Amino acid sequence: MKNNDPKNLPIQRKLNIHEIEILSCITQLNLNSTIIPYRISGNIMYMVEGVHPSRENLDIVKLYNECLSKFYTQMSKIPFAGIYAFYGDSGVKYTGSQSVFIKKQIAALLEHKQIAPELALICESCRQMFNESIVAAKAKGMDTLHPVLLHGDLHLGNILLYNGEYKLIDFEYLRYGLKEIELSFVLCWDFIVNENLGRSSKQIISENLSELVCSGCINKNSAFMIQEAFIPMFVLLACIYSSGNIYRDSSEIRKAIAVFYDNYYVV
């Protein structure tokens, strides 16, 4: 919804050139129905006000059907470099195997990072789970999956409810990759970085995965990749980035990671 009349839209945000180009791309791909209604005047984006869902009340199938499925019809022959919103300059080249591509990028990332002592055992455990499961994921057809268009940073802060429908905001990490990676992120990330949420992670993630399979959004092989390979991968990435104090609240995130791990994998 683009024009030069921003009246009655309460939320204002200044856009950079990259963000304006992305919004133009989304319009060209006929994906505006997935975005919170907005207007642009100059480089200012005016948006209606939506409400962020809580993680406990996130309807993952409704989100998939109303927003994500529309993105996932846009396909590419090769994935973008990098690991979701995290690591885009590994130097690893894609050679036709997505499982090998992701595994090599994780290895390259670990090679140059130091892990906080309190996360060392968690990091090693998740690294082993990821390495073992990515091999099994390949056997389950991971390398035959098509890269699709991803939001690229799909956490609760970028999901809104407006007039009873899910809408998305903030597309700066728009990219092509496996939808299983994005679904893993939205399922686990808010639990991983929030100590209060982490204690209820196992039940909610299990229920969400079952709902996605039963509704036909994903099949059992995709559920395996999410559960066994990509959720450990995101715990691993959280360990790496919080150890490097990338986040303002890295020390709190390190505590949250431990809570998530204990409740999701140990209990």
Number of C-alpha atoms within 10 A of each C-alpha: 12 15 10 9 11 18 8 9 15 10 13 15 11 13 14 10 8 11 17 18 13 16 18 14 14 18 15 10 12 12 14 19 16 20 22 20 19 18 19 20 13 11 13 15 18 22 21 14 15 19 14 16 16 13 19 11 8 19 14 21 20 13 19 17 13 16 22 24 17 17 21 19 11 14 16 14 12 17 20 17 20 19 23 23 16 14 13 13 12 15 11 17 10 15 9 13 13 22 18 17 19 18 18 17 21 22 13 15 16 16 9 8 12 13 19 18 10 13 20 14 12 21 24 14 16 24 21 15 18 25 18 13 20 23 15 18 21 16 12 15 13 20 17 11 14 19 23 20 24 26 26 22 23 25 17 17 15 15 25 21 17 17 9 9 14 26 24 25 17 17 19 16 16 19 21 24 28 24 24 21 22 22 23 24 25 20 26 25 21 20 26 29 24 18 19 13 17 23 18 15 23 17 11 17 21 13 12 16 25 16 16 20 16 13 12 11 15 17 14 15 17 24 20 17 23 25 20 21 26 26 24 26 28 22 25 24 21 24 27 23 19 23 22 14 14 11 12 9 11 18 13 14 22 25 17 23 26 20 22 27 22 14 16 18 12 8 7
